[in-house]
Amino acid sequence: MKIADLISGYEKFKDTKFKKYENKFLDLVKNGQNPKVLFIACSDSRIDPSLIMNSSPGDLFVLRNIGNFVPPFAPDNDYHATAAGIEYATSVLGVTDIIICGHSHCGAIEAMYTKITDINLIHVKKWLELGLDAKNYVTHKLSHDVSMEERLELTEKISVLFQSRNLLSYPDVERRVHAGELFIRSWYYHLDTGELEYFNTDTGEYEPMLGTEN
């Protein structure tokens, strides 16, 4: 998609979709946002949370980064974009659910199984360390004769669980989860089929989303 296509798309949005949601936008401006869900997704251009969930403006507070990773809580004086978003959604907006949604064919997960030699990717290499626990878990769990495709999918799914665990390192997240005010959900989206799965904590397995209540 070129810049001209984006401008053309905006024109169509202004003429159609904006008018459809105009009253909604005005209400959001007047009363502010009040989303109940923090949706943490990958920056992958093939993932669009609002499209997948068929949500409206104001429904989701969305955080996107490479690999849908969640860095552990680190109370230092550095810059923490994802952490700031988590804190704001949890402590200011008061969301009741946090969804971490991984996906198939994730470039971040695949990159952890290759050697990055580009010296310009210093921040990417550091960021990918947030997925190493998942990679190490899968490496020890699977035999060497398992296909790379199966290895990558399992790593993608396991990584979501490790990122969900990292959420509990944030004091307000942990407090609200233990108080029953906040729920953490681990989801996995299949790019090629559009199927969405959720991690069932009772069975310890990912299961199809359709036909369930979560």
C-alpha positions as CSV (number, residue, x, y, z in Angstrom):
1,M,0.0,0.0,0.0
2,K,1.4,3.4,-1.0
3,I,0.9,6.8,0.6
4,A,-1.6,7.7,-2.1
5,D,-3.7,4.6,-1.2
6,L,-3.6,5.7,2.5
7,I,-4.9,9.1,1.6
8,S,-7.6,7.6,-0.6
9,G,-8.5,5.3,2.3
10,Y,-8.8,8.2,4.6
11,E,-11.1,10.0,2.3
12,K,-13.4,7.0,2.3
13,F,-13.2,6.8,6.1
14,K,-14.2,10.4,6.4
15,D,-17.1,10.0,4.0
16,T,-18.4,6.7,5.4
17,K,-17.1,5.1,8.6
18,F,-16.6,8.4,10.5
19,K,-20.2,9.3,9.8
20,K,-21.2,5.9,11.0
21,Y,-19.4,6.4,14.3
22,E,-19.8,10.2,14.5
23,N,-22.0,10.1,17.6
24,K,-19.7,7.6,19.2
25,F,-16.6,9.8,18.6
26,L,-18.4,12.8,20.0
27,D,-19.4,10.9,23.1
28,L,-15.8,9.7,23.5
29,V,-14.6,13.3,23.2
30,K,-17.1,14.6,25.7
31,N,-16.9,11.8,28.3
32,G,-13.5,10.3,27.6
33,Q,-12.5,6.8,26.9
34,N,-13.6,3.9,29.2
35,P,-12.3,0.7,27.6
36,K,-12.7,-2.5,29.7
37,V,-10.0,-4.5,27.8
38,L,-6.3,-4.0,27.4
39,F,-5.3,-5.9,24.2
40,I,-1.6,-6.7,23.8
41,A,-0.8,-7.8,20.3
42,C,2.1,-8.0,17.9
43,S,3.2,-5.2,15.7
44,D,2.9,-7.6,12.7
45,S,1.0,-5.7,9.9
46,R,-1.1,-8.8,9.4
47,I,-2.6,-8.5,12.9
48,D,-5.5,-6.0,13.4
49,P,-7.1,-6.4,16.9
50,S,-10.1,-4.2,16.1
51,L,-10.7,-6.1,12.8
52,I,-10.3,-9.5,14.4
53,M,-12.6,-8.6,17.4
54,N,-15.1,-6.6,15.3
55,S,-14.8,-3.9,18.0
56,S,-15.8,-0.2,17.8
57,P,-13.8,2.9,18.7
58,G,-13.3,3.1,22.4
59,D,-13.8,-0.6,23.1
60,L,-10.1,-1.7,23.2
61,F,-7.0,-0.1,24.7
62,V,-4.4,-1.6,22.4
63,L,-0.6,-2.1,23.0
64,R,1.4,-3.5,20.1
65,N,5.1,-4.4,20.0
66,I,7.4,-6.9,18.3
67,G,6.3,-10.4,19.5
68,N,3.5,-9.2,21.8
69,F,6.1,-9.3,24.6
70,V,5.6,-8.1,28.2
71,P,8.8,-6.9,29.9
72,P,9.0,-7.6,33.6
73,F,8.3,-4.7,35.9
74,A,11.4,-2.7,36.3
75,P,11.1,0.5,38.5
76,D,14.1,2.3,37.1
77,N,14.4,5.6,35.4
78,D,14.6,4.2,31.8
79,Y,12.0,4.5,29.1
80,H,9.4,1.7,29.2
81,A,6.6,2.1,26.6
82,T,4.9,-1.2,27.1
83,A,5.1,-1.0,30.8
84,A,3.7,2.5,30.8
85,G,0.8,1.3,28.7
86,I,0.1,-1.5,31.1
87,E,0.2,0.8,34.1
88,Y,-2.1,3.3,32.5
89,A,-4.6,0.7,31.4
90,T,-4.6,-1.0,34.8
91,S,-4.3,1.9,37.3
92,V,-6.0,4.8,35.4
93,L,-8.5,3.3,33.0
94,G,-9.2,0.4,35.4
95,V,-9.6,-2.3,32.7
96,T,-11.1,-5.6,33.9
97,D,-9.4,-7.8,31.3
98,I,-5.9,-8.0,29.8
99,I,-5.6,-10.1,26.7
100,I,-2.2,-11.2,25.3
101,C,-2.7,-12.4,21.8
102,G,0.0,-14.3,20.0
103,H,-0.2,-15.4,16.4
104,S,1.0,-18.0,13.9
105,H,4.0,-17.2,11.6
106,C,5.4,-14.7,14.1
107,G,8.6,-13.2,12.8
108,A,9.8,-12.4,16.3
109,I,9.6,-16.0,17.4
110,E,11.2,-17.3,14.2
111,A,14.1,-14.7,14.6
112,M,15.0,-16.3,18.0
113,Y,15.9,-19.5,16.1
114,T,18.3,-17.6,13.8
115,K,21.4,-15.6,14.4
116,I,20.9,-11.9,13.9
117,T,24.0,-10.4,12.4
118,D,22.8,-7.0,11.4
119,I,24.6,-4.5,13.7
120,N,21.7,-2.0,13.2
121,L,19.3,-4.3,15.1
122,I,20.7,-3.8,18.6
123,H,17.3,-3.0,20.1
124,V,15.6,-5.8,18.3
125,K,18.2,-8.3,19.6
126,K,17.7,-7.1,23.1
127,W,13.9,-7.1,22.9
128,L,13.9,-10.7,21.6
129,E,15.4,-11.8,24.9
130,L,11.9,-11.5,26.3
131,G,11.0,-14.7,24.3
132,L,14.0,-16.8,25.4
133,D,12.2,-18.5,28.3
134,A,9.6,-19.8,25.8
135,K,12.3,-20.9,23.4
136,N,14.3,-22.7,26.1
137,Y,11.1,-24.4,27.4
138,V,10.2,-25.7,24.0
139,T,13.8,-26.8,23.2
140,H,13.9,-29.0,26.3
141,K,10.4,-30.3,25.8
142,L,10.5,-31.3,22.1
143,S,12.8,-33.9,20.5
144,H,15.2,-32.9,17.8
145,D,13.2,-34.6,15.0
146,V,10.2,-32.3,15.5
147,S,9.6,-30.1,12.5
148,M,10.5,-26.4,12.7
149,E,6.9,-25.5,11.9
150,E,5.7,-27.4,15.0
151,R,8.5,-26.0,17.1
152,L,7.7,-22.4,16.1
153,E,3.9,-22.8,16.8
154,L,4.5,-24.3,20.2
155,T,7.0,-21.5,21.0
156,E,4.5,-18.9,19.9
157,K,1.9,-20.3,22.2
158,I,4.2,-20.9,25.1
159,S,5.6,-17.4,24.8
160,V,2.1,-15.9,25.4
161,L,2.0,-17.8,28.7
162,F,5.4,-16.5,29.8
163,Q,4.3,-12.9,28.9
164,S,1.1,-13.4,30.9
165,R,3.2,-14.4,33.9
166,N,5.3,-11.3,33.5
167,L,2.2,-9.2,33.8
168,L,1.9,-10.4,37.5
169,S,5.3,-8.6,38.2
170,Y,3.4,-5.3,38.0
171,P,2.2,-4.5,41.5
172,D,-1.2,-3.1,40.6
173,V,-1.9,-6.0,38.1
174,E,-1.0,-8.5,40.8
175,R,-3.1,-6.8,43.4
176,R,-6.2,-6.5,41.2
177,V,-5.9,-10.1,39.9
178,H,-5.7,-11.5,43.4
179,A,-8.7,-9.3,44.4
180,G,-10.7,-10.7,41.5
181,E,-11.0,-7.3,39.8
182,L,-8.8,-8.1,36.8
183,F,-8.4,-11.2,34.6
184,I,-5.5,-12.1,32.4
185,R,-6.3,-14.1,29.2
186,S,-3.9,-15.8,26.8
187,W,-5.0,-16.1,23.2
188,Y,-3.6,-17.3,20.0
189,Y,-4.6,-16.3,16.4
190,H,-4.1,-18.4,13.3
191,L,-3.2,-16.0,10.4
192,D,-4.0,-18.6,7.7
193,T,-7.5,-19.7,8.9
194,G,-8.7,-16.8,11.1
195,E,-9.2,-19.2,14.0
196,L,-8.8,-17.9,17.5
197,E,-7.8,-20.1,20.5
198,Y,-7.7,-19.4,24.2
199,F,-5.7,-21.0,26.9
200,N,-7.9,-23.0,29.2
201,T,-6.3,-22.9,32.6
202,D,-8.4,-25.9,33.7
203,T,-7.1,-28.2,31.0
204,G,-3.8,-26.6,30.4
205,E,-4.4,-26.5,26.7
206,Y,-5.3,-24.0,24.0
207,E,-8.8,-24.6,22.8
208,P,-11.0,-23.1,20.0
209,M,-12.7,-19.8,21.0
210,L,-15.9,-20.3,19.1
211,G,-18.7,-22.0,21.1
212,T,-17.1,-21.0,24.4
213,E,-17.7,-18.3,27.0
214,N,-14.5,-16.5,28.1
